[in-house]
């Protein structure tokens, strides 16, 4: 692989970045750029490789980063303020100027495969954009009197367990810092706080056989066979461009969250095969949709969950068999949320009470993602 040297051409600026093959004199005190990793569960070190994907980056994972240098005397005004004329791609890799950041187990740090050094100009700084799981289109431009970065994830289709991560943008960094470490102050670098770019949904169903009504046998004397058929969540945005924007806060060194929006969406239905619920339990849920990654989107009153619940009682006291099909239709917005948002896993539970032919909807969140609790709905 080719190795490159980036030099800011100004009298007061030392080399901004150089490859590991160049031997810098000790007196230069060049400091390699490393990364200090975290996500919404703050952590400073890579996790066990056996840990599930999507919770955090594991030791055997790597992520991508692009960085933008504003060099003293070159890209900054004489007073150190930014201007709209120039910047330098900090990483010396070929277009699109992206480096892969991996865990260095020997030195216990996250670092690019090629060593880069922090600029030595007192006014110089570097801005970092980092991501994992999909390759976005990145732009960096001077807009409305400030430098603005954008990431566009063009997502035509999503795997059921797709996971895309993006980090808060690191603005105006001049050195490695220790922000997220929990137990090892030696883990330093660009603070890289990851979030999930997608939403996830799970739909579960269970039978609650604890309620009886007049004229029906006690639950202990009855046996129900329950199935959910023709399940569908309709008119869901399954494709489109997830657009993230981030503008220079114009202050000191900091990290900053992105603003997200969805454009050019394409719609389809989320469906499931017939689900047979064999466990007569008020707690043991059966997956209808085990896991589905979806684009963040407004669900309002247009996204509906529909299904047919077929209940067969084969052990009535009279010896007869009773069968009933209950059609279900409900808007997801009625559960208390009007949108699926980034970094959030929603679990919808359908509770079926055969003895009263009652179906209850219980939205919840039960993962390591951001938790949102909805309002119980009864049909």
Secondary structure, 3 states (H helix, E strand, C coil): CCCCCEECCCCCCCEEECCCCCCCCHHHCCCECCEEEEECCCCCCCECCCCCCCCCCECCCEEEEEEEEECCCCCECCCCCECCCCCEECCCCCCCCEEEEEEECCCCEEEECCCCECCCCCCCEEEEEEEECCCCEEEEEEECCEEEEEEEEEECCCCCCCCCEEECEEEEECCCECCCCCCCCCCCEEEEEEEECCEEEEEEEEECCCCCCCCCCCHHHCCEEEEEEEEEEEEEEEEEEEEEEEECCCCCCEEECCEEEEEEEEEEEEEECCEEECCECCCCCEEEEEEEEECCEECCCCCEEEEEEEEEECCCCCCCCEEEEEEEEEEHHHHCCCEECCCEEEEEEEEEEHHHCEEEEEEECCCCCECCCCCCEEC
